[in-house]
Amino acid sequence: MKFLADESVDYQIVDHLRQDGHEIWYVAEMEPGISDDVVLD
């Protein structure tokens, strides 16, 4: 399954989901501080 995790999501959750085989796009790794409108686009 694919997820987009906002930067407010704890990294341990992201890491656990990745270990379970999920594809996670994590805003904190991509472009921290971007606006919610940009994340939604």
C-alpha distance matrix in Angstrom:
0.0 3.8 6.7 10.4 12.7 16.3 18.9 20.1 17.2 18.6 17.6 17.5 14.6 12.7 14.1 13.2 9.5 9.9 12.2 9.9 7.9 5.1 6.2 8.5 11.3 14.1 17.1 19.4 18.9 18.9 21.8 22.9 25.1 24.0 24.6 22.2 23.2 22.1 18.7 18.3 19.6
3.8 0.0 3.8 7.1 9.9 13.4 16.1 17.7 15.2 17.0 16.0 16.7 13.9 11.4 13.4 13.5 9.8 9.8 13.0 11.6 9.5 5.9 4.7 5.9 7.9 10.9 13.7 16.3 15.8 15.5 18.2 19.5 21.7 20.4 21.1 18.9 19.8 18.4 15.1 15.0 16.1
6.7 3.8 0.0 3.8 6.2 9.7 12.6 14.0 11.6 13.9 13.4 14.5 11.6 9.2 12.1 12.5 9.1 9.9 13.3 12.4 11.3 7.5 6.2 4.8 6.2 8.3 10.8 13.5 13.7 13.6 15.9 16.6 18.6 17.5 18.0 15.7 17.1 16.0 12.4 12.6 14.4
10.4 7.1 3.8 0.0 3.8 6.6 9.6 11.5 10.0 12.8 12.6 14.6 12.1 9.6 12.8 14.1 11.3 11.8 15.5 15.3 14.3 10.6 8.6 5.8 4.7 6.0 7.5 10.6 11.3 10.8 12.6 13.2 14.9 13.8 14.3 12.2 13.7 12.6 8.8 9.6 11.7
12.7 9.9 6.2 3.8 0.0 3.8 6.5 7.9 6.2 9.1 9.4 11.7 9.4 7.4 11.0 12.5 10.6 11.6 15.0 15.3 15.0 11.7 10.4 6.8 6.1 4.8 6.3 8.4 10.0 10.5 11.9 11.5 13.2 12.9 13.6 11.7 14.2 13.3 9.6 11.1 13.8
16.3 13.4 9.7 6.6 3.8 0.0 3.8 5.4 5.8 9.1 10.2 13.1 11.4 10.0 13.5 15.3 13.9 14.9 18.2 18.8 18.7 15.5 13.9 10.2 8.5 6.2 5.2 7.0 9.8 10.1 10.2 9.0 9.9 9.9 10.4 8.7 11.8 11.3 7.9 10.0 12.9
18.9 16.1 12.6 9.6 6.5 3.8 0.0 3.8 5.4 7.7 8.5 12.0 11.4 10.1 13.1 15.5 14.9 15.6 18.6 19.8 20.0 17.2 15.6 11.8 10.1 6.6 5.1 4.5 8.1 9.3 9.0 6.7 8.0 9.4 10.8 10.3 13.7 12.9 10.1 13.0 15.5
20.1 17.7 14.0 11.5 7.9 5.4 3.8 0.0 3.8 6.3 8.8 11.6 10.8 10.8 13.9 15.6 15.4 16.9 19.5 20.4 21.2 18.5 17.6 13.9 12.9 9.7 8.8 8.0 11.6 13.1 12.7 9.9 10.3 11.9 12.4 11.4 15.1 15.2 12.4 14.6 17.7
17.2 15.2 11.6 10.0 6.2 5.8 5.4 3.8 0.0 3.8 6.4 8.5 7.1 7.4 10.7 11.9 11.7 13.5 16.0 16.8 17.8 15.3 14.9 11.4 11.4 8.5 9.2 8.8 11.6 13.5 14.1 12.0 13.3 14.5 15.2 13.7 17.2 17.0 13.7 15.5 18.6
18.6 17.0 13.9 12.8 9.1 9.1 7.7 6.3 3.8 0.0 3.8 5.5 5.6 6.8 8.9 10.3 11.3 12.9 14.7 16.1 17.6 15.8 15.8 12.6 13.1 10.1 11.3 9.8 12.0 14.8 15.7 13.5 15.1 17.0 18.2 17.1 20.6 20.2 17.0 19.1 22.0
17.6 16.0 13.4 12.6 9.4 10.2 8.5 8.8 6.4 3.8 0.0 3.8 5.3 5.0 6.0 8.5 9.9 10.5 12.2 14.2 15.4 14.0 13.9 10.9 11.6 8.7 10.7 8.8 9.9 13.1 14.8 13.1 15.6 17.5 19.3 18.6 21.8 20.7 17.5 19.9 22.4
17.5 16.7 14.5 14.6 11.7 13.1 12.0 11.6 8.5 5.5 3.8 0.0 3.8 5.5 5.0 6.0 8.6 9.8 10.4 12.3 14.4 13.7 14.5 12.2 13.9 11.7 14.2 12.6 13.4 16.6 18.5 16.9 19.4 21.2 22.7 21.7 25.0 24.0 20.6 22.7 25.3
14.6 13.9 11.6 12.1 9.4 11.4 11.4 10.8 7.1 5.6 5.3 3.8 0.0 3.8 5.4 5.1 6.2 8.6 9.9 10.7 12.7 11.3 12.5 10.2 12.3 10.7 13.4 12.8 13.9 16.5 18.4 17.2 19.3 20.5 21.7 20.1 23.1 22.5 18.9 20.4 23.2
12.7 11.4 9.2 9.6 7.4 10.0 10.1 10.8 7.4 6.8 5.0 5.5 3.8 0.0 3.8 5.5 5.3 6.2 8.7 10.0 10.9 9.1 9.4 6.8 8.9 7.5 10.7 10.5 10.9 13.3 15.7 15.0 17.7 18.5 20.0 18.7 21.4 20.2 16.7 18.5 20.8
14.1 13.4 12.1 12.8 11.0 13.5 13.1 13.9 10.7 8.9 6.0 5.0 5.4 3.8 0.0 3.8 5.5 5.1 6.2 8.7 10.0 9.5 10.2 8.7 11.1 10.0 13.4 12.6 12.1 14.9 17.7 17.2 20.2 21.3 23.2 22.1 24.9 23.4 19.9 21.9 24.0
13.2 13.5 12.5 14.1 12.5 15.3 15.5 15.6 11.9 10.3 8.5 6.0 5.1 5.5 3.8 0.0 3.8 5.4 5.1 6.3 8.9 9.0 11.0 10.3 13.3 12.7 16.2 15.8 15.6 18.2 20.9 20.3 23.0 24.0 25.5 24.0 26.7 25.6 21.9 23.4 25.7
9.5 9.8 9.1 11.3 10.6 13.9 14.9 15.4 11.7 11.3 9.9 8.6 6.2 5.3 5.5 3.8 0.0 3.8 5.4 5.0 6.6 5.6 7.9 7.5 11.0 11.3 14.9 15.4 15.2 17.1 20.0 19.8 22.5 22.9 24.1 22.2 24.6 23.5 19.8 20.8 23.0
9.9 9.8 9.9 11.8 11.6 14.9 15.6 16.9 13.5 12.9 10.5 9.8 8.6 6.2 5.1 5.4 3.8 0.0 3.8 5.3 5.1 4.9 6.2 6.6 10.0 10.8 14.5 14.9 13.8 15.7 18.9 19.4 22.4 22.7 24.5 23.0 25.2 23.5 20.0 21.4 23.1
12.2 13.0 13.3 15.5 15.0 18.2 18.6 19.5 16.0 14.7 12.2 10.4 9.9 8.7 6.2 5.1 5.4 3.8 0.0 3.8 5.3 7.3 9.5 10.4 13.8 14.3 18.0 18.0 16.8 19.0 22.3 22.5 25.6 26.2 28.0 26.6 28.9 27.3 23.7 25.1 26.9
9.9 11.6 12.4 15.3 15.3 18.8 19.8 20.4 16.8 16.1 14.2 12.3 10.7 10.0 8.7 6.3 5.0 5.3 3.8 0.0 3.8 5.9 9.2 10.8 14.5 15.6 19.3 19.8 19.0 20.8 24.0 24.3 27.1 27.4 28.7 26.9 29.0 27.7 24.0 24.9 26.7
7.9 9.5 11.3 14.3 15.0 18.7 20.0 21.2 17.8 17.6 15.4 14.4 12.7 10.9 10.0 8.9 6.6 5.1 5.3 3.8 0.0 3.8 6.7 9.3 12.9 14.8 18.5 19.5 18.1 19.4 22.8 23.7 26.7 26.5 28.0 26.3 28.0 26.3 22.8 23.6 25.0
5.1 5.9 7.5 10.6 11.7 15.5 17.2 18.5 15.3 15.8 14.0 13.7 11.3 9.1 9.5 9.0 5.6 4.9 7.3 5.9 3.8 0.0 3.8 6.2 9.8 12.0 15.6 17.1 16.1 17.0 20.2 21.1 23.8 23.4 24.6 22.7 24.3 22.8 19.3 19.9 21.3
6.2 4.7 6.2 8.6 10.4 13.9 15.6 17.6 14.9 15.8 13.9 14.5 12.5 9.4 10.2 11.0 7.9 6.2 9.5 9.2 6.7 3.8 0.0 3.8 6.8 9.6 13.0 14.9 13.5 13.9 17.2 18.6 21.4 20.7 22.1 20.5 21.9 20.0 16.6 17.5 18.5
8.5 5.9 4.8 5.8 6.8 10.2 11.8 13.9 11.4 12.6 10.9 12.2 10.2 6.8 8.7 10.3 7.5 6.6 10.4 10.8 9.3 6.2 3.8 0.0 3.8 6.0 9.5 11.3 10.4 11.0 14.1 15.0 17.8 17.3 18.8 17.3 19.0 17.2 13.7 15.1 16.5
11.3 7.9 6.2 4.7 6.1 8.5 10.1 12.9 11.4 13.1 11.6 13.9 12.3 8.9 11.1 13.3 11.0 10.0 13.8 14.5 12.9 9.8 6.8 3.8 0.0 3.8 6.5 9.0 8.1 7.7 10.6 12.1 14.7 13.9 15.6 14.5 16.1 13.9 10.6 12.5 13.6
14.1 10.9 8.3 6.0 4.8 6.2 6.6 9.7 8.5 10.1 8.7 11.7 10.7 7.5 10.0 12.7 11.3 10.8 14.3 15.6 14.8 12.0 9.6 6.0 3.8 0.0 3.8 5.4 5.5 6.3 8.7 9.1 12.0 12.0 14.0 13.2 15.5 13.5 10.3 12.9 14.6
17.1 13.7 10.8 7.5 6.3 5.2 5.1 8.8 9.2 11.3 10.7 14.2 13.4 10.7 13.4 16.2 14.9 14.5 18.0 19.3 18.5 15.6 13.0 9.5 6.5 3.8 0.0 3.8 5.3 4.9 5.7 5.9 8.3 8.2 10.4 10.3 12.6 10.5 7.8 11.1 12.6
19.4 16.3 13.5 10.6 8.4 7.0 4.5 8.0 8.8 9.8 8.8 12.6 12.8 10.5 12.6 15.8 15.4 14.9 18.0 19.8 19.5 17.1 14.9 11.3 9.0 5.4 3.8 0.0 3.8 5.7 6.0 4.6 7.8 9.3 12.0 12.5 15.3 13.4 11.1 14.5 16.2
18.9 15.8 13.7 11.3 10.0 9.8 8.1 11.6 11.6 12.0 9.9 13.4 13.9 10.9 12.1 15.6 15.2 13.8 16.8 19.0 18.1 16.1 13.5 10.4 8.1 5.5 5.3 3.8 0.0 3.8 6.1 6.7 10.4 11.4 14.5 15.2 17.5 14.9 12.7 16.1 17.1
18.9 15.5 13.6 10.8 10.5 10.1 9.3 13.1 13.5 14.8 13.1 16.6 16.5 13.3 14.9 18.2 17.1 15.7 19.0 20.8 19.4 17.0 13.9 11.0 7.7 6.3 4.9 5.7 3.8 0.0 3.8 6.4 9.7 9.5 12.7 13.6 15.1 12.1 10.4 13.8 14.2
21.8 18.2 15.9 12.6 11.9 10.2 9.0 12.7 14.1 15.7 14.8 18.5 18.4 15.7 17.7 20.9 20.0 18.9 22.3 24.0 22.8 20.2 17.2 14.1 10.6 8.7 5.7 6.0 6.1 3.8 0.0 3.8 6.5 6.2 9.8 11.6 13.2 10.2 9.5 13.2 13.5
22.9 19.5 16.6 13.2 11.5 9.0 6.7 9.9 12.0 13.5 13.1 16.9 17.2 15.0 17.2 20.3 19.8 19.4 22.5 24.3 23.7 21.1 18.6 15.0 12.1 9.1 5.9 4.6 6.7 6.4 3.8 0.0 3.8 5.7 9.0 10.9 13.3 11.3 10.3 14.0 15.2
25.1 21.7 18.6 14.9 13.2 9.9 8.0 10.3 13.3 15.1 15.6 19.4 19.3 17.7 20.2 23.0 22.5 22.4 25.6 27.1 26.7 23.8 21.4 17.8 14.7 12.0 8.3 7.8 10.4 9.7 6.5 3.8 0.0 3.8 6.5 9.0 11.5 10.2 10.0 13.5 14.8
24.0 20.4 17.5 13.8 12.9 9.9 9.4 11.9 14.5 17.0 17.5 21.2 20.5 18.5 21.3 24.0 22.9 22.7 26.2 27.4 26.5 23.4 20.7 17.3 13.9 12.0 8.2 9.3 11.4 9.5 6.2 5.7 3.8 0.0 3.8 6.6 8.3 6.5 7.1 10.5 11.3
24.6 21.1 18.0 14.3 13.6 10.4 10.8 12.4 15.2 18.2 19.3 22.7 21.7 20.0 23.2 25.5 24.1 24.5 28.0 28.7 28.0 24.6 22.1 18.8 15.6 14.0 10.4 12.0 14.5 12.7 9.8 9.0 6.5 3.8 0.0 3.8 5.3 5.4 6.5 8.8 10.1
22.2 18.9 15.7 12.2 11.7 8.7 10.3 11.4 13.7 17.1 18.6 21.7 20.1 18.7 22.1 24.0 22.2 23.0 26.6 26.9 26.3 22.7 20.5 17.3 14.5 13.2 10.3 12.5 15.2 13.6 11.6 10.9 9.0 6.6 3.8 0.0 3.8 5.4 5.0 6.2 8.6
23.2 19.8 17.1 13.7 14.2 11.8 13.7 15.1 17.2 20.6 21.8 25.0 23.1 21.4 24.9 26.7 24.6 25.2 28.9 29.0 28.0 24.3 21.9 19.0 16.1 15.5 12.6 15.3 17.5 15.1 13.2 13.3 11.5 8.3 5.3 3.8 0.0 3.8 5.4 5.2 6.3
22.1 18.4 16.0 12.6 13.3 11.3 12.9 15.2 17.0 20.2 20.7 24.0 22.5 20.2 23.4 25.6 23.5 23.5 27.3 27.7 26.3 22.8 20.0 17.2 13.9 13.5 10.5 13.4 14.9 12.1 10.2 11.3 10.2 6.5 5.4 5.4 3.8 0.0 3.8 5.4 5.1
18.7 15.1 12.4 8.8 9.6 7.9 10.1 12.4 13.7 17.0 17.5 20.6 18.9 16.7 19.9 21.9 19.8 20.0 23.7 24.0 22.8 19.3 16.6 13.7 10.6 10.3 7.8 11.1 12.7 10.4 9.5 10.3 10.0 7.1 6.5 5.0 5.4 3.8 0.0 3.8 5.5
18.3 15.0 12.6 9.6 11.1 10.0 13.0 14.6 15.5 19.1 19.9 22.7 20.4 18.5 21.9 23.4 20.8 21.4 25.1 24.9 23.6 19.9 17.5 15.1 12.5 12.9 11.1 14.5 16.1 13.8 13.2 14.0 13.5 10.5 8.8 6.2 5.2 5.4 3.8 0.0 3.8
19.6 16.1 14.4 11.7 13.8 12.9 15.5 17.7 18.6 22.0 22.4 25.3 23.2 20.8 24.0 25.7 23.0 23.1 26.9 26.7 25.0 21.3 18.5 16.5 13.6 14.6 12.6 16.2 17.1 14.2 13.5 15.2 14.8 11.3 10.1 8.6 6.3 5.1 5.5 3.8 0.0
